Amino acid sequence: MLSVMRLAAFAVLVLSFLSSVTDVSVAARIVGRGTPTTNAERLARGLGPARPRRLYSGTRTNAARAVPSGSAGTTLRGVIKFVKSDGSVFGYMGANGYSSGINGADTYSYTIPTPATAVVGFTDVTNTAYRLAAFASSDKHLGPGYGTVVYLESIVSGATPAGSGPVSSEGIGYFGGVGETTIFSVDPNTGKVTIQWVNSDGSVVNPSIYVSGSTIFLTGDLAAVTSNTDSYTLVDMYYDTVTTTVL
């Protein structure tokens, strides 16, 4: 009886060994096919899924709509970018107007107000004598039905108070024309800048922003300004505290 039991145990051991050899042979053939390139192949071979090569997507069409951060009273520094309707960056704000590249951008600062969406002015840090202003050669009324524009430039050294209408530029450091400076509202969640132009009668309009050549201008009705709108690019403004200029 003992001999029979030993024989049976030996047979089980042989079968187990043959099974192991078969498994090794199969595994060898699988390895010979090359390294699995997809998670489906890895799972089919009894392997776990591969670690992702990238945990996030680094591509963004509107490079850097960097959201301003900080508490009320904090002074921020950044650039002002122009973004087209498709989300792509169209250019930047420079001292002399529009710049297609970051090298031509100026750095602007402002202090976070209370509430955070209240209107502020932008100081040109690159050219410290100037502030960003909506400027016109004469008093302009913006709005639907008015074929009028004002220009966006770093052109004055003084500031106009929030809510005021056009002020003579002679009183804010520039000879001739009128301007407004405390007219920008920065969305604390997106960095988007809204402009609030105050007409002489106290009415407030949020003009659209257009770029034509190196000129940036605001209007309440482009169709009333010109019948040929092909050469004007409609843009949004964003304040970006991450992208830096080359000074």
C-alpha positions as CSV (number, residue, x, y, z in Angstrom):
1,M,0.0,0.0,0.0
2,L,2.8,2.4,0.9
3,S,4.5,1.8,-2.5
4,V,1.2,2.6,-4.3
5,M,0.9,5.9,-2.3
6,R,4.4,6.9,-3.1
7,L,3.9,6.1,-6.8
8,A,0.7,8.3,-6.8
9,A,2.6,11.2,-5.1
10,F,5.4,10.9,-7.6
11,A,2.9,11.0,-10.5
12,V,1.3,14.2,-9.1
13,L,4.8,15.8,-8.8
14,V,5.7,14.9,-12.4
15,L,2.4,16.4,-13.7
16,S,3.0,19.6,-11.7
17,F,6.5,19.9,-13.1
18,L,5.3,19.5,-16.7
19,S,2.6,22.1,-16.1
20,S,5.2,24.6,-14.8
21,V,7.4,23.9,-17.8
22,T,4.5,24.6,-20.1
23,D,3.6,27.9,-18.3
24,V,7.3,29.0,-18.6
25,S,7.3,28.1,-22.3
26,V,4.1,30.1,-22.9
27,A,5.4,33.0,-20.9
28,A,8.7,32.9,-22.9
29,R,6.8,33.0,-26.2
30,I,4.7,36.0,-24.9
31,V,7.8,37.9,-23.9
32,G,9.3,37.1,-27.3
33,R,6.6,39.1,-28.9
34,G,8.0,42.3,-27.5
35,T,7.0,44.7,-24.8
36,P,3.2,45.3,-24.6
37,T,2.4,48.8,-25.9
38,T,-1.2,49.2,-24.8
39,N,-3.1,48.5,-21.5
40,A,-5.2,46.0,-23.4
41,E,-2.1,44.0,-24.3
42,R,-0.8,44.3,-20.7
43,L,-4.1,43.0,-19.3
44,A,-4.2,40.1,-21.8
45,R,-0.7,39.1,-20.5
46,G,-1.7,39.2,-16.9
47,L,0.0,42.5,-16.2
48,G,-1.4,45.6,-14.6
49,P,-2.1,48.8,-16.5
50,A,0.8,51.0,-17.3
51,R,1.3,54.3,-15.3
52,P,0.1,57.2,-17.3
53,R,3.0,59.1,-19.0
54,R,1.3,62.4,-18.4
55,L,-1.2,63.1,-15.6
56,Y,-2.6,66.2,-17.2
57,S,-2.8,67.9,-20.6
58,G,-0.2,70.6,-21.0
59,T,-1.9,72.1,-24.1
60,R,-4.1,75.1,-23.8
61,T,-5.3,77.2,-26.7
62,N,-5.4,80.4,-24.7
63,A,-2.0,80.0,-23.2
64,A,-2.2,81.2,-19.8
65,R,-5.4,82.8,-18.8
66,A,-3.6,83.1,-15.5
67,V,-6.1,84.0,-12.8
68,P,-5.0,86.9,-10.5
69,S,-4.8,85.8,-6.9
70,G,-4.4,87.6,-3.6
71,S,-6.5,89.5,-1.1
72,A,-7.8,93.0,-1.3
73,G,-4.9,95.5,-1.2
74,T,-2.5,93.2,-2.8
75,T,-0.6,94.7,-5.7
76,L,-0.2,92.4,-8.7
77,R,2.2,92.6,-11.7
78,G,1.5,91.0,-15.0
79,V,0.9,91.4,-18.7
80,I,-2.3,92.2,-20.6
81,K,-3.0,89.8,-23.4
82,F,-5.5,89.9,-26.2
83,V,-7.4,86.6,-26.9
84,K,-9.5,85.9,-30.0
85,S,-12.9,84.2,-29.9
86,D,-11.3,80.8,-30.6
87,G,-9.3,81.1,-27.4
88,S,-5.9,81.7,-29.0
89,V,-3.6,84.5,-27.8
90,F,-3.6,87.2,-30.5
91,G,-1.0,89.6,-28.9
92,Y,-0.2,91.8,-25.9
93,M,-0.5,95.4,-24.7
94,G,2.7,97.5,-25.2
95,A,3.4,101.1,-24.5
96,N,2.8,102.0,-28.1
97,G,-0.2,99.8,-28.6
98,Y,-0.6,96.3,-29.9
99,S,2.4,93.9,-29.9
100,S,2.1,90.5,-31.6
101,G,4.8,89.0,-29.4
102,I,5.6,88.8,-25.7
103,N,8.9,90.7,-26.2
104,G,6.9,93.8,-27.1
105,A,4.6,93.6,-24.0
106,D,4.8,95.9,-21.1
107,T,4.3,94.8,-17.5
108,Y,1.3,96.4,-15.7
109,S,0.4,96.5,-12.1
110,Y,-2.8,97.1,-10.2
111,T,-4.1,96.8,-6.6
112,I,-6.9,94.3,-5.9
113,P,-9.9,96.4,-4.8
114,T,-12.9,95.7,-2.7
115,P,-15.0,94.1,-4.1
116,A,-12.6,92.3,-6.4
117,T,-14.5,93.3,-9.5
118,A,-14.5,97.0,-8.8
119,V,-12.9,99.2,-11.5
120,V,-9.2,99.8,-11.2
121,G,-6.4,101.5,-13.2
122,F,-3.3,99.8,-14.7
123,T,0.1,101.4,-14.1
124,D,2.7,100.6,-16.8
125,V,5.6,99.2,-14.7
126,T,7.9,99.0,-17.8
127,N,7.4,102.7,-18.5
128,T,6.7,104.0,-14.9
129,A,5.6,107.4,-16.0
130,Y,2.5,106.2,-17.7
131,R,-0.9,104.7,-17.0
132,L,-3.1,102.7,-19.4
133,A,-5.8,105.0,-20.6
134,A,-8.8,105.1,-23.0
135,F,-7.9,108.2,-24.9
136,A,-9.5,110.3,-27.6
137,S,-8.7,113.6,-29.3
138,S,-12.0,115.0,-28.2
139,D,-15.0,114.0,-26.0
140,K,-16.5,110.9,-27.4
141,H,-19.8,109.2,-26.7
142,L,-19.7,105.5,-27.2
143,G,-22.7,103.2,-27.6
144,P,-25.0,101.5,-30.2
145,G,-25.6,103.8,-33.2
146,Y,-22.5,106.0,-32.5
147,G,-19.7,105.8,-35.1
148,T,-17.1,106.8,-32.5
149,V,-14.0,105.2,-31.1
150,V,-11.5,105.8,-28.3
151,Y,-7.9,104.4,-28.3
152,L,-6.2,102.2,-25.7
153,E,-2.7,103.4,-24.9
154,S,-0.1,103.8,-22.1
155,I,-0.2,107.6,-22.5
156,V,-0.9,109.5,-19.3
157,S,0.9,109.9,-16.0
158,G,-2.1,110.9,-13.8
159,A,-5.3,109.0,-12.9
160,T,-9.0,109.8,-13.4
161,P,-11.3,108.8,-10.6
162,A,-13.7,105.8,-10.9
163,G,-17.0,106.7,-12.4
164,S,-15.9,110.0,-13.9
165,G,-16.5,110.9,-17.5
166,P,-13.7,112.0,-19.9
167,V,-11.1,114.2,-18.3
168,S,-8.9,116.7,-20.1
169,S,-5.6,114.9,-20.7
170,E,-3.8,118.1,-19.9
171,G,-4.8,117.5,-16.3
172,I,-3.4,114.0,-16.3
173,G,-0.1,114.5,-17.9
174,Y,-0.7,114.7,-21.6
175,F,-1.3,117.6,-23.9
176,G,-4.6,117.7,-25.8
177,G,-7.6,115.3,-25.9
178,V,-9.5,113.5,-23.1
179,G,-9.0,110.3,-21.3
180,E,-10.2,107.9,-18.6
181,T,-7.9,105.5,-16.6
182,T,-9.9,103.9,-13.7
183,I,-12.1,101.9,-16.1
184,F,-10.9,98.3,-15.9
185,S,-12.6,95.4,-14.0
186,V,-10.6,92.2,-13.6
187,D,-12.6,89.0,-13.1
188,P,-10.8,87.3,-10.1
189,N,-11.8,83.8,-11.4
190,T,-10.7,84.1,-15.0
191,G,-8.5,87.2,-15.3
192,K,-10.8,88.6,-18.0
193,V,-10.7,92.4,-18.2
194,T,-13.9,94.4,-18.8
195,I,-13.8,98.0,-19.7
196,Q,-16.3,100.5,-18.4
197,W,-16.3,103.7,-20.4
198,V,-18.3,106.6,-18.9
199,N,-19.9,109.0,-21.3
200,S,-20.2,112.7,-20.5
201,D,-23.9,112.3,-19.7
202,G,-23.0,109.7,-17.0
203,S,-24.1,106.7,-19.1
204,V,-21.8,103.6,-18.9
205,V,-21.0,101.3,-21.8
206,N,-18.9,98.2,-22.0
207,P,-17.3,98.8,-25.4
208,S,-15.9,96.0,-27.6
209,I,-12.2,95.8,-28.1
210,Y,-10.7,95.7,-31.6
211,V,-7.2,95.5,-33.0
212,S,-6.2,96.9,-36.4
213,G,-2.5,97.0,-37.2
214,S,-0.8,98.3,-34.1
215,T,-3.9,100.2,-33.0
216,I,-6.2,99.1,-30.2
217,F,-9.5,100.8,-30.0
218,L,-12.9,100.6,-28.2
219,T,-16.3,101.2,-29.7
220,G,-19.9,100.5,-29.0
221,D,-20.8,99.9,-32.6
222,L,-18.3,98.8,-35.2
223,A,-20.8,98.7,-38.0
224,A,-21.5,102.4,-37.4
225,V,-17.8,103.1,-37.5
226,T,-17.1,101.4,-40.8
227,S,-18.8,99.1,-43.4
228,N,-15.5,97.3,-44.0
229,T,-14.9,95.2,-40.9
230,D,-12.5,92.7,-42.4
231,S,-9.3,94.3,-41.1
232,Y,-10.5,94.6,-37.5
233,T,-10.0,91.7,-35.1
234,L,-12.4,91.4,-32.2
235,V,-10.5,90.5,-29.0
236,D,-11.0,90.0,-25.3
237,M,-8.5,91.3,-22.7
238,Y,-7.0,89.1,-20.0
239,Y,-4.7,90.0,-17.1
240,D,-1.9,87.4,-16.8
241,T,0.2,87.3,-13.6
242,V,2.2,84.2,-14.8
243,T,3.6,85.1,-18.2
244,T,6.5,87.5,-17.9
245,T,7.9,90.0,-20.3
246,V,11.5,90.3,-21.5
247,L,12.6,93.7,-20.2
